[in-house]
Amino acid sequence: MTSGYAASAMTDPYVPDHGDTSFGVRHYSLGLAYKVVGNRLDGDARLTCVAHADLESITLDLAGLRVAKVWVRGRQVRHHHRRNRLEVPVSASRGEEFEVRVGYSGNPQPVRARHLGTAGWEELADGVIVAAQPHGAPTWFPCNDRPADKATYAVTVAAPQDYHVAMSGELTGRTRRGSTVEWTYEMTTPMATYLATCQIGRYVSRELSDRVVVVAPGDLSGPAYDASFGQQPAMMDFFEERFGDYPFDTYTCVVTDDDLEIPLESQSLSTFGRNFASEDWDAVRLVAHELAHQWFGNAVTLTEWKDIWLHEGFACYAEWLWSEQSGRRSAHECARHHHELLADLDQDLLLADPGPELMFDDRVYKRGALTLHALRTTVGDDAFFSVLRTWVADNTGGSVTTADFEALVEDVTGSPQGALLDAWLRELPLPDLPS
């Protein structure tokens, strides 16, 4: 038999003490009630699970919240909740499906981890933001917190009637119950736990197109808004030409009334502070960056955090593509500019395995984008964009590795590109940029 604690030792070393490889979650059904005043969350989570090994117990991740009761297959069981890990006795054979239900409550707060900073459920001046990458999902629901364990979701949140709730997925119901409103969202494309989000604020919803919605304070408008958030329908059309069909039904952009240091990525939804309503390229490029993550990072998700370049390098390269499309620098000019900047920095980052200390280092973003540009310059536009479209089409809803990408490159282009990619991915010195 395999216990949850034994299995957890085999999970991702970049985010230790998260996740349990002995089982997977196929579906999360969450019923939540939230009071903005007092930051009170009450939750009822039902997890449809499958055993990947013969089990005696499993371990869920749940941080800073109190567990009231746990049920397995409808029967209440004893549990052990310590240091953000909830051990649940489960007797199951490999391949067997079972349901775990957890009742919990408390005052959700972000969690901090060495090298990774803080992440999770966080109060705004008037509302809530959830920024879960890479370790914050357990701050608001019990989960198997590892990126390769993707599941579908159905979430209902009861919140005060004068607040808007935006979540990953499609809004399927909104019901007034006294002084609260219940919002129900469903995500039918499998989603990693860190990509699930809940945003609550005094917002209004505006449709920019049949697929792009902005949820923001009612007074947010003007030329700066139009130059940044207003460009998203055009960005969507352009990225579909380059990457293939948008992988979800709609895209929601939440703009908080608070300023935020960085925008936040989640599945079918991105979050920005109102300070990103700007004509400056540094704001516009990030609007494009977060939209591009819907293809690269959300629809197609890394299996292990060491392959973070498959998300950030691709989204960064999308910035350069949009720069060219919108009449700014060409992608090649962007590549040359950033190659010159990287050449002056320390050459101590291994792109294919940067380590937890450097996984969000800007060099991962820029060197990852340069890797793609070097590949594009070598194989030509037709083959390169065919690789990207095939990557998304073949892997939407799934988890991938760098080796998977390399194999696809060879398959689509019909020529081995191992030497080129090895130099960018697995060697420390910065390669020359192909002309």
Secondary structure as the mmCIF struct_conf table of DSSP 4:
data_model
#
loop_
_struct_conf.conf_type_id
_struct_conf.id
_struct_conf.beg_label_comp_id
_struct_conf.beg_label_asym_id
_struct_conf.beg_label_seq_id
_struct_conf.end_label_comp_id
_struct_conf.end_label_asym_id
_struct_conf.end_label_seq_id
STRN STRN1 THR A 2 THR A 2
HELX_RH_AL_P HELX_RH_AL_P1 GLY A 4 SER A 8
TURN_TY1_P TURN_TY1_P1 ALA A 9 MET A 10
BEND BEND1 THR A 11 THR A 11
TURN_TY1_P TURN_TY1_P2 PRO A 13 TYR A 14
BEND BEND2 VAL A 15 VAL A 15
TURN_TY1_P TURN_TY1_P3 PRO A 16 ASP A 17
TURN_TY1_P TURN_TY1_P4 THR A 21 SER A 22
STRN STRN2 PHE A 23 LYS A 35
TURN_TY1_P TURN_TY1_P5 VAL A 36 ASN A 39
STRN STRN3 ARG A 40 ALA A 51
BEND BEND3 HIS A 52 ALA A 53
STRN STRN4 LEU A 55 ASP A 61
BEND BEND4 GLY A 64 GLY A 64
STRN STRN5 ARG A 66 VAL A 72
TURN_TY1_P TURN_TY1_P6 ARG A 73 GLY A 74
STRN STRN6 ARG A 75 VAL A 77
STRN STRN7 HIS A 80 ARG A 82
TURN_TY1_P TURN_TY1_P7 ARG A 83 ASN A 84
STRN STRN8 ARG A 85 ALA A 92
TURN_TY1_P TURN_TY1_P8 ARG A 94 GLY A 95
STRN STRN9 GLU A 97 GLY A 106
STRN STRN10 VAL A 111 ALA A 113
TURN_TY1_P TURN_TY1_P9 ARG A 114 LEU A 116
STRN STRN11 GLY A 117 LEU A 124
TURN_TY1_P TURN_TY1_P10 ALA A 125 ASP A 126
STRN STRN12 GLY A 127 ALA A 131
TURN_TY1_P TURN_TY1_P11 GLN A 133 GLY A 136
HELX_RH_3T_P HELX_RH_3T_P1 ALA A 137 THR A 139
TURN_TY1_P TURN_TY1_P12 TRP A 140 TRP A 140
BEND BEND5 PHE A 141 PHE A 141
STRN STRN13 CYS A 143 CYS A 143
TURN_TY1_P TURN_TY1_P13 PRO A 147 ALA A 148
STRN STRN14 ALA A 151 PRO A 160
TURN_TY1_P TURN_TY1_P14 GLN A 161 ASP A 162
BEND BEND6 TYR A 163 TYR A 163
STRN STRN15 HIS A 164 MET A 167
BEND BEND7 SER A 168 GLY A 169
STRN STRN16 GLU A 170 ARG A 177
TURN_TY1_P TURN_TY1_P15 GLY A 178 SER A 179
STRN STRN17 THR A 180 MET A 191
HELX_RH_3T_P HELX_RH_3T_P2 THR A 193 LEU A 195
STRN STRN18 CYS A 198 GLY A 201
BEND BEND8 ARG A 202 ARG A 202
STRN STRN19 VAL A 204 GLU A 207
BEND BEND9 LEU A 208 ARG A 211
STRN STRN20 VAL A 212 ALA A 216
TURN_TY1_P TURN_TY1_P16 GLY A 218 ASP A 219
BEND BEND10 GLY A 222 GLY A 222
HELX_RH_AL_P HELX_RH_AL_P2 PRO A 223 ALA A 227
TURN_TY1_P TURN_TY1_P17 SER A 228 SER A 228
HELX_RH_3T_P HELX_RH_3T_P3 PHE A 229 GLN A 231
HELX_RH_AL_P HELX_RH_AL_P3 GLN A 232 PHE A 243
BEND BEND11 ASP A 245 ASP A 245
BEND BEND12 PRO A 247 ASP A 249
STRN STRN21 TYR A 251 THR A 256
BEND BEND13 ASP A 257 ASP A 258
BEND BEND14 GLU A 261 ILE A 262
STRN STRN22 LEU A 264 SER A 266
TURN_TY1_P TURN_TY1_P18 GLN A 267 SER A 268
STRN STRN23 LEU A 269 GLY A 273
HELX_RH_3T_P HELX_RH_3T_P4 ARG A 274 PHE A 276
BEND BEND15 SER A 278 ASP A 280
HELX_RH_AL_P HELX_RH_AL_P4 TRP A 281 ALA A 292
TURN_TY1_P TURN_TY1_P19 HIS A 293 TRP A 295
STRN STRN24 PHE A 296 PHE A 296
TURN_TY1_P TURN_TY1_P20 GLY A 297 ALA A 299
STRN STRN25 VAL A 300 LEU A 302
BEND BEND16 THR A 303 GLU A 304
HELX_RH_3T_P HELX_RH_3T_P5 TRP A 305 ASP A 307
TURN_TY1_P TURN_TY1_P21 ILE A 308 ILE A 308
HELX_RH_AL_P HELX_RH_AL_P5 TRP A 309 GLN A 325
TURN_TY1_P TURN_TY1_P22 SER A 326 GLY A 327
BEND BEND17 ARG A 328 ARG A 329
HELX_RH_AL_P HELX_RH_AL_P6 ALA A 331 ALA A 343
TURN_TY1_P TURN_TY1_P23 ASP A 344 ASP A 344
BEND BEND18 LEU A 345 LEU A 345
TURN_TY1_P TURN_TY1_P24 LEU A 351 ALA A 352
TURN_TY1_P TURN_TY1_P25 PRO A 356 PHE A 360
HELX_RH_AL_P HELX_RH_AL_P7 ASP A 362 VAL A 379
HELX_RH_AL_P HELX_RH_AL_P8 ASP A 381 ASN A 395
TURN_TY1_P TURN_TY1_P26 THR A 396 GLY A 397
STRN STRN26 GLY A 398 VAL A 400
HELX_RH_AL_P HELX_RH_AL_P9 THR A 402 THR A 413
BEND BEND19 GLY A 414 SER A 415
HELX_RH_AL_P HELX_RH_AL_P10 GLY A 418 LEU A 425
BEND BEND20 ARG A 426 ARG A 426
BEND BEND21 LEU A 428 PRO A 429
HELX_LH_PP_P HELX_LH_PP_P1 LEU A 430 PRO A 434
#
